[in-house]
């Protein structure tokens, strides 16, 4: 983060997201302020709170993508939730805390993966020794009579060492990959069907984890190929080398200091102040969200997590509601508001070609795996952008997601026939695009279902 200035953050986001400069600028400043807070000392460090953001804009304009790329850039734990799920039937207030538990779980996995990377080499060395022990068991020290000469014992040890090194060389070269060995694998014996109701899988997983220390381990012998045995043993050894208490401490700290939660569809829980019907549950969700956004302690299976310095980025289309329809306390916790622009033909043209993960590049690479080379002419890309913009105007405006539907329909036949057209080359022209899509676009009823 030392080198990630707001300008550099925006430059990195520009590689994947077209336009929306104001939104990028707002999140870049929010991220840099986090780094600035870390440089402070004393009580002031705890007093500086994150400036949460509300992104306002229609679907498919890049709200989620900005938040995802930001988290990836800063290597921060990130989770996305839909605010509307908390208004579903069966909702209870504590459900909103699940976002913190999810975020903490992701942070634990992230830190554990980093620690695994550090001990991987050592774990592989230990796995190699264990596999060699299985292939060539060590010499057992036996009681020897006085008549057995020391030279005989030395020769035996030398032969053993020589054979072991020969096996080690073959193992590294992959010459033993087809061989099977008997491996003893330890696994937990879980009581079958702790929870049997549909939709209770998560609760069952949590129960199994909580009961982990009480559930006995059972050894099971398996016959596996040597590469698979190496992987299983290396995993076991890596787990032994990692200090899980330290991992959890680091994960909780990372969650508290760097965590990002993206709350989508926040406009769906905006209440217009009526005291009956669904608005009651919407306002209830807002009031349950409030303490978490304000800063509170949430109990997770890994420990207590403080939410004071987690960055919350909310987003919504706000067609039927306005940010001012949120309860005043919640509005106050999202002081930064940025509006994202709708996308038109010009933006679609850039989205198709400029980003590192541009859709045209993706489809060319995908079809290329079949040995078929696709080339898009300039006029064809312009026609695709034009059709996507036209369909968005005539039907539902789903932003850049419309490009996915248009391209998928355009390349449907090519994708289907590609495996049979080895070493072929196809040039996509504007004429081809019109032939494939114009009739659908003209038939408004048809375009509603197909595009």
Secondary structure by P-SEA (a helix, b strand, c coil): cccccaaaaaaaaaaccccaaaaaaaaaaaaaaaaaaaacccccccccccbbbbbbccccccaaaaaaaaaaaaccbbbbbcccccccccccccccaaaaaaaaaaaaaaaaaaaaaaaaaaaaaaaaaaaaaaaccccccccccccccaaaaaaaaaaaaaaaaaaaaaaaacccccbbbbbbbbbbbccccccccccaaaaaaaaaaaacccbbbbbbbbbbcaaaaaaaaaaaaaaaacaaaaaaaaaaaaaacbbbbbbccccccccccccccaaaaaaaaaaaacccccbbbbbccccccccccbbbbbbccccccccccccaaaaaaccbbbbbbbbcaaaaaaaaccccccaaaaaaaaaaaacbbbbbcaaaaaaaaaaaaaaaaaccccccaaaaaaaaaaaaaaaaaccccccbbbbbcaaaaaaacaaaaaaaaaaaccc
